[in-house]
Amino acid sequence: MAEERNRPAMPHHVILEGRSRLSVSGVEDVESFDESGVVLLTGKGPLIIRGAGLRVGKLSIDGGEIHVEGRVDAMQYEDLPEHKPGMWSRLFG
């Protein structure tokens, strides 16, 4: 776990070709996917891809790359959740 935190962030790129081919690098994990949506965890935050007939053409988590084919209607980054101190750290911190 400590190794993952010390690992430098992968470069993050998003390339959309004609709304039908999407390449994303800097992917750390794939949280979910189906034909209408893909949720990726990237070094820049969660990326939500919405569309129709989506399918994963290539996936390389070790290389941090994914290729999605189908009709891409929207892409949206979500904010990373801020770390909120727990009750014990507020009381004794």
DSSP file (Angstrom, degrees, kcal/mol; ACC not computed):
  #  RESIDUE AA STRUCTURE BP1 BP2  ACC     N-H-->O    O-->H-N    N-H-->O    O-->H-N    TCO  KAPPA ALPHA  PHI   PSI    X-CA   Y-CA   Z-CA
    1    1 A M     >        0   0    0      0, 0.0     4,-1.4     0, 0.0     3,-0.2   0.000 360.0 360.0 360.0 -43.1    0.0    0.0    0.0
    2    2 A A  H  >  +     0   0    0      1,-0.2     4,-1.6     2,-0.2     5,-0.1   0.838 360.0  59.4 -64.9 -31.8    2.8    2.4    0.9
    3    3 A E  H  > S+     0   0    0      1,-0.2     4,-0.8     2,-0.2    -1,-0.2   0.892 102.6  52.6 -62.2 -39.5    4.4    1.6   -2.5
    4    4 A E  H  4 S+     0   0    0     -3,-0.2     3,-0.4     1,-0.2    -1,-0.2   0.878 108.0  50.4 -65.2 -38.2    1.3    2.8   -4.3
    5    5 A R  H  < S+     0   0    0     -4,-1.4    -1,-0.2     1,-0.2    -2,-0.2   0.837 112.3  46.8 -69.3 -32.2    1.3    6.2   -2.5
    6    6 A N  H  < S+     0   0    0     -4,-1.6    -1,-0.2     2,-0.1    -2,-0.2   0.570  88.4 105.8 -86.2  -9.4    5.0    6.7   -3.3
    7    7 A R  S  < S-     0   0    0     -4,-0.8     3,-0.1    -3,-0.4    -3,-0.0  -0.525  79.8-112.6 -71.7 132.8    4.6    5.8   -7.0
    8    8 A P        -     0   0    0      0, 0.0    -1,-0.1     0, 0.0     2,-0.1  -0.349  38.7 -97.3 -65.7 148.3    4.7    8.9   -9.3
    9    9 A A        -     0   0    0      1,-0.1     3,-0.1    34,-0.1    17,-0.0  -0.388  37.8-119.2 -67.0 139.9    1.4    9.7  -11.0
   10   10 A M        -     0   0    0      1,-0.1    33,-0.1    16,-0.1    -1,-0.1  -0.476  37.0 -93.7 -74.4 149.0    1.0    8.4  -14.5
   11   11 A P        -     0   0    0      0, 0.0     2,-0.5     0, 0.0    -1,-0.1  -0.388  42.1-141.6 -60.6 142.8    0.5   11.0  -17.3
   12   12 A H        +     0   0    0     14,-0.1     2,-0.3    -3,-0.1    14,-0.2  -0.944  28.0 163.9-117.2 122.3   -3.2   11.5  -18.0
   13   13 A H  E     -A   25   0A   0     12,-0.6    12,-2.4    -2,-0.5     2,-0.4  -0.987  19.8-161.9-135.6 145.5   -4.6   12.0  -21.5
   14   14 A V  E     -A   24   0A   0     -2,-0.3     2,-0.5    10,-0.2    10,-0.2  -0.991  11.0-178.9-127.2 122.2   -8.0   11.7  -23.0
   15   15 A I  E     -A   23   0A   0      8,-2.8     8,-2.7    -2,-0.4     2,-0.5  -0.979   3.8-172.3-125.4 119.8   -8.4   11.4  -26.7
   16   16 A L  E     -A   22   0A   0     -2,-0.5     2,-0.7     6,-0.2     6,-0.2  -0.955   5.0-163.7-113.8 122.8  -11.9   11.2  -28.3
   17   17 A E  E >> S-A   21   0A   0      4,-3.2     3,-2.0    -2,-0.5     4,-1.4  -0.915  70.8 -32.5-110.2 109.9  -12.1   10.4  -32.0
   18   18 A G  T 34 S-     0   0    0     -2,-0.7    -1,-0.1     1,-0.3     4,-0.1   0.741 103.4 -75.8  58.5  27.9  -15.4   11.1  -33.7
   19   19 A R  T 34 S+     0   0    0      2,-0.2    53,-2.7     1,-0.1    -1,-0.3   0.598 128.4  78.0  60.8  12.5  -17.4   10.4  -30.6
   20   20 A S  T <4 S+     0   0    0     -3,-2.0    50,-1.7     1,-0.3     2,-0.4   0.557  86.0  48.1-126.3 -12.6  -16.9    6.7  -31.2
   21   21 A R  E  <  -AB  17  69A   0     -4,-1.4    -4,-3.2    48,-0.2     2,-0.4  -0.980  61.3-177.4-134.1 122.1  -13.4    5.9  -30.0
   22   22 A L  E     -AB  16  68A   0     46,-3.0    46,-2.9    -2,-0.4     2,-0.4  -0.971   5.7-172.1-123.3 129.7  -12.0    7.0  -26.7
   23   23 A S  E     -AB  15  67A   0     -8,-2.7    -8,-2.8    -2,-0.4     2,-0.4  -0.985   7.0-177.7-120.0 129.8   -8.5    6.4  -25.4
   24   24 A V  E     -AB  14  66A   0     42,-2.6    42,-2.3    -2,-0.4     2,-0.3  -0.994   2.8-173.2-129.1 129.5   -7.7    7.3  -21.8
   25   25 A S  E     +AB  13  65A   0    -12,-2.4   -12,-0.6    -2,-0.4    40,-0.2  -0.779  64.9  52.2-114.4 165.4   -4.2    7.0  -20.1
   26   26 A G  S    S+     0   0    0     38,-1.2    17,-1.4    37,-0.3     2,-0.5   0.728  71.6 158.4  80.6  23.3   -3.4    7.5  -16.5
   27   27 A V  E     +C   42   0A   0     37,-2.2    -1,-0.3    -3,-0.2    15,-0.2  -0.694  22.0 179.4 -84.7 126.2   -6.1    5.1  -15.4
   28   28 A E  E     -     0   0A   0     13,-3.3     2,-0.3    -2,-0.5    14,-0.2   0.747  66.5 -11.1 -95.3 -29.5   -5.6    3.6  -12.0
   29   29 A D  E     -C   41   0A   0     12,-1.5    12,-3.1    35,-0.1     2,-0.6  -0.980  55.2-125.4-164.8 156.5   -8.7    1.4  -11.8
   30   30 A V  E     -C   40   0A   0     -2,-0.3    10,-0.2    10,-0.2     3,-0.1  -0.953  22.7-175.4-108.9 112.3  -12.0    0.7  -13.5
   31   31 A E  E     -     0   0A   0      8,-2.0     2,-0.3    -2,-0.6     9,-0.2   0.900  63.8 -22.9 -77.4 -41.3  -14.8    1.0  -11.0
   32   32 A S  E     -C   39   0A   0      7,-1.3     7,-2.9     2,-0.0     2,-0.3  -0.984  57.0-176.4-162.9 158.2  -17.6   -0.1  -13.2
   33   33 A F  E     +C   38   0A   0     -2,-0.3     2,-0.3     5,-0.2     5,-0.2  -0.954  12.0 150.6-159.6 146.1  -18.7   -0.4  -16.8
   34   34 A D  E >   -C   37   0A   0      3,-2.4     3,-0.8    -2,-0.3    20,-0.1  -0.862  64.2 -74.6-153.6-172.5  -21.7   -1.4  -18.9
   35   35 A E  T 3  S+     0   0    0     -2,-0.3    19,-2.6     1,-0.2    18,-0.2   0.649 129.3  41.5 -70.6 -12.1  -23.0   -0.5  -22.3
   36   36 A S  T 3  S+     0   0    0      1,-0.3    15,-1.8    16,-0.2     2,-0.3   0.515 121.9  13.2-110.7  -6.6  -24.3    2.9  -21.1
   37   37 A G  E <   -CD  34  50A   0     -3,-0.8    -3,-2.4    13,-0.2     2,-0.4  -0.968  47.2-160.1-168.7 151.1  -21.5    4.0  -18.8
   38   38 A V  E     -CD  33  49A   0     11,-2.5    11,-3.1    -2,-0.3     2,-0.5  -1.000  10.3-160.0-133.3 132.9  -17.9    3.6  -17.7
   39   39 A V  E     -CD  32  48A   0     -7,-2.9    -8,-2.0    -2,-0.4    -7,-1.3  -0.964  15.6-176.5-116.8 117.4  -16.4    4.9  -14.4
   40   40 A L  E     -CD  30  47A   0      7,-2.9     7,-3.0    -2,-0.5     2,-0.6  -0.873  22.3-140.9-113.3 143.6  -12.7    5.2  -14.3
   41   41 A L  E     +CD  29  46A   0    -12,-3.1   -13,-3.3    -2,-0.4   -12,-1.5  -0.929  33.6 174.0-101.1 118.3  -10.4    6.2  -11.4
   42   42 A T  E >   -CD  27  45A   0      3,-1.1     3,-1.7    -2,-0.6   -15,-0.2  -0.696  49.0-102.4-118.5 170.3   -7.6    8.4  -12.8
   43   43 A G  T 3  S+     0   0    0    -17,-1.4   -16,-0.1     1,-0.3   -17,-0.1   0.666 124.0  51.6 -64.8 -15.8   -4.8   10.4  -11.2
   44   44 A K  T 3  S-     0   0    0      1,-0.4    -1,-0.3   -18,-0.2    36,-0.1   0.247 126.7 -82.9-104.0   9.8   -6.9   13.5  -11.8
   45   45 A G  E <  S-D   42   0A   0     -3,-1.7    -3,-1.1    34,-0.1    -1,-0.4  -0.440  70.4 -32.6 114.0 171.9  -10.0   12.1  -10.2
   46   46 A P  E     -D   41   0A   0      0, 0.0    32,-2.6     0, 0.0     2,-0.5  -0.415  55.1-155.5 -64.9 136.4  -12.9    9.8  -11.1
   47   47 A L  E     -DE  40  77A   0     -7,-3.0    -7,-2.9    30,-0.2     2,-0.5  -0.973   3.3-160.1-117.6 122.8  -13.9   10.1  -14.8
   48   48 A I  E     -DE  39  76A   0     28,-3.3    28,-2.4    -2,-0.5     2,-0.5  -0.902   4.8-167.6-106.6 125.9  -17.5    9.2  -15.8
   49   49 A I  E     -DE  38  75A   0    -11,-3.1   -11,-2.5    -2,-0.5     2,-0.4  -0.957   5.6-171.1-114.5 126.8  -18.2    8.3  -19.4
   50   50 A R  E     +DE  37  74A   0     24,-2.9    23,-2.6    -2,-0.5    24,-2.0  -0.909  28.0 101.7-118.7 146.6  -21.8    8.1  -20.6
   51   51 A G  E     - E   0  72A   0    -15,-1.8     2,-0.3    -2,-0.4    21,-0.2  -0.925  59.7 -74.6 177.9-151.9  -23.0    6.9  -23.9
   52   52 A A  E    S+ E   0  71A   0     19,-2.0    19,-2.3    -2,-0.3   -16,-0.2  -0.996  98.6  10.4-140.4 142.9  -24.6    3.9  -25.7
   53   53 A G  E    S+     0   0A   0     -2,-0.3     2,-0.2     1,-0.2   -17,-0.2   0.796  81.3 173.4  62.4  29.5  -23.2    0.6  -26.9
   54   54 A L  E     +     0   0A   0    -19,-2.6     2,-0.3    16,-0.1    16,-0.2  -0.461   4.5 170.5 -73.2 138.7  -20.0    1.2  -25.0
   55   55 A R  E     - E   0  69A   0     14,-2.4    14,-2.9    -2,-0.2     2,-0.7  -0.994  36.8-115.2-146.5 147.5  -17.6   -1.6  -24.9
   56   56 A V  E     + E   0  68A   0     -2,-0.3    12,-0.2    12,-0.2     3,-0.1  -0.743  29.2 178.5 -85.4 117.3  -14.0   -1.9  -23.6
   57   57 A G  E    S+     0   0A   0     10,-2.5     2,-0.3    -2,-0.7    -1,-0.2   0.859  70.7   7.9 -86.3 -39.7  -11.7   -2.6  -26.6
   58   58 A K  E     - E   0  67A   0      9,-1.2     9,-2.7     2,-0.0     2,-0.4  -0.997  63.5-175.4-145.1 137.8   -8.4   -2.7  -24.7
   59   59 A L  E     + E   0  66A   0     -2,-0.3     2,-0.3     7,-0.2     7,-0.2  -0.980  10.6 165.6-139.0 124.5   -7.7   -2.6  -21.0
   60   60 A S  E  >> + E   0  65A   0      5,-3.0     5,-2.6    -2,-0.4     4,-0.9  -0.794   3.8 173.0-138.0  93.2   -4.2   -2.4  -19.4
   61   61 A I  T  45S+     0   0    0     -2,-0.3     3,-0.2     3,-0.2    -1,-0.1   0.888  84.5  55.4 -67.9 -38.0   -4.4   -1.4  -15.8
   62   62 A D  T  45S+     0   0    0      1,-0.2    -1,-0.2     2,-0.1    -2,-0.0   0.898 116.5  37.1 -59.9 -39.4   -0.6   -2.1  -15.4
   63   63 A G  T  45S-     0   0    0      2,-0.2   -37,-0.3   -53,-0.0    -1,-0.2   0.543 110.5-125.9 -88.1  -8.3    0.0    0.4  -18.2
   64   64 A G  T  <5 +     0   0    0     -4,-0.9   -37,-2.2     1,-0.2   -38,-1.2   0.838  66.0 125.8  70.7  33.9   -2.8    2.7  -17.1
   65   65 A E  E   < +BE  25  60A   0     -5,-2.6    -5,-3.0   -40,-0.2     2,-0.3  -0.967  32.9 176.8-132.4 142.5   -4.6    2.7  -20.4
   66   66 A I  E     -BE  24  59A   0    -42,-2.3   -42,-2.6    -2,-0.4     2,-0.4  -0.996  13.4-156.8-140.7 144.6   -8.1    1.9  -21.6
   67   67 A H  E     -BE  23  58A   0     -9,-2.7   -10,-2.5    -2,-0.3    -9,-1.2  -0.991  13.0-169.8-120.7 127.4   -9.8    2.1  -25.1
   68   68 A V  E     -BE  22  56A   0    -46,-2.9   -46,-3.0    -2,-0.4     2,-0.3  -0.956   0.7-166.3-119.3 134.9  -13.6    2.4  -25.2
   69   69 A E  E     +BE  21  55A   0    -14,-2.9   -14,-2.4    -2,-0.4     2,-0.3  -0.893  43.2  65.1-119.5 152.8  -15.7    2.1  -28.4
   70   70 A G  E    S-     0   0A   0    -50,-1.7     2,-0.7    -2,-0.3   -17,-0.2  -0.792  94.6 -34.8 129.5-173.3  -19.3    3.0  -28.9
   71   71 A R  E     - E   0  52A   0    -19,-2.3   -19,-2.0    -2,-0.3     2,-0.6  -0.739  55.1-155.8 -86.3 116.5  -21.2    6.3  -28.9
   72   72 A V  E     + E   0  51A   0    -53,-2.7   -21,-0.3    -2,-0.7     3,-0.1  -0.827  20.8 168.5 -94.0 118.7  -19.8    8.7  -26.3
   73   73 A D  E     +     0   0A   0    -23,-2.6     2,-0.3    -2,-0.6   -22,-0.2   0.760  62.7   0.8 -98.4 -32.4  -22.4   11.2  -25.2
   74   74 A A  E     - E   0  50A   0    -24,-2.0   -24,-2.9     2,-0.0     2,-0.4  -0.996  48.0-162.9-158.5 150.1  -20.6   12.8  -22.2
   75   75 A M  E     + E   0  49A   0     -2,-0.3     2,-0.4   -26,-0.2   -26,-0.2  -0.998  19.1 175.6-133.9 135.6  -17.5   12.7  -20.1
   76   76 A Q  E     - E   0  48A   0    -28,-2.4   -28,-3.3    -2,-0.4     2,-0.4  -0.992  22.2-142.7-145.7 132.7  -17.4   14.3  -16.6
   77   77 A Y  E     - E   0  47A   0     -2,-0.4     2,-0.3   -30,-0.2   -30,-0.2  -0.763  18.0-147.6 -89.9 139.4  -14.7   14.4  -13.9
   78   78 A E        -     0   0    0    -32,-2.6     2,-0.1    -2,-0.4    -2,-0.0  -0.783  25.5-103.9-100.4 150.3  -15.9   14.2  -10.3
   79   79 A D        -     0   0    0     -2,-0.3   -34,-0.1   -34,-0.1    -1,-0.0  -0.454  36.7-110.1 -69.8 144.8  -14.1   16.0   -7.5
   80   80 A L        -     0   0    0     -2,-0.1     2,-0.2   -36,-0.1    -1,-0.1  -0.562  40.8-103.8 -70.6 138.6  -11.9   13.9   -5.3
   81   81 A P        -     0   0    0      0, 0.0     2,-0.2     0, 0.0    -1,-0.1  -0.446  36.2-121.9 -65.6 133.9  -13.4   13.5   -1.8
   82   82 A E        -     0   0    0     -2,-0.2     2,-0.6     1,-0.1    -3,-0.0  -0.514  25.9-109.9 -75.0 143.6  -11.7   15.8    0.7
   83   83 A H        -     0   0    0     -2,-0.2    -1,-0.1     1,-0.0     0, 0.0  -0.639  35.4-163.5 -75.2 118.1  -10.2   14.0    3.7
   84   84 A K        -     0   0    0     -2,-0.6     2,-0.0     1,-0.0    -1,-0.0  -0.894  23.6-114.3-103.7 129.6  -12.2   15.0    6.7
   85   85 A P        -     0   0    0      0, 0.0    -1,-0.0     0, 0.0     0, 0.0  -0.339  33.4-119.7 -63.2 141.4  -10.7   14.4   10.0
   86   86 A G     >  -     0   0    0      1,-0.1     4,-1.8     4,-0.0     5,-0.2  -0.157  28.5 -97.0 -73.7 173.1  -12.4   11.8   12.1
   87   87 A M  H  > S+     0   0    0      1,-0.2     4,-2.1     2,-0.2     5,-0.2   0.901 121.8  52.1 -59.9 -42.8  -14.0   12.4   15.5
   88   88 A W  H  > S+     0   0    0      1,-0.2     4,-2.8     2,-0.2     5,-0.3   0.890 109.0  48.8 -65.7 -38.9  -10.9   11.0   17.4
   89   89 A S  H  > S+     0   0    0      1,-0.2     4,-1.8     2,-0.2    -1,-0.2   0.840 111.0  51.4 -71.4 -29.8   -8.5   13.3   15.6
   90   90 A R  H  < S+     0   0    0     -4,-1.8    -2,-0.2     2,-0.2    -1,-0.2   0.879 115.9  41.7 -69.9 -36.2  -10.7   16.3   16.2
   91   91 A L  H  < S+     0   0    0     -4,-2.1    -2,-0.2    -5,-0.2    -3,-0.2   0.901 133.6  18.6 -76.1 -40.7  -10.8   15.5   19.9
   92   92 A F  H  <        0   0    0     -4,-2.8    -3,-0.2    -5,-0.2    -2,-0.2   0.438 360.0 360.0-112.8  -1.1   -7.2   14.5   20.4
   93   93 A G     <        0   0    0     -4,-1.8    -1,-0.1    -5,-0.3    -3,-0.1   0.447 360.0 360.0 -88.7 360.0   -5.4   16.1   17.4
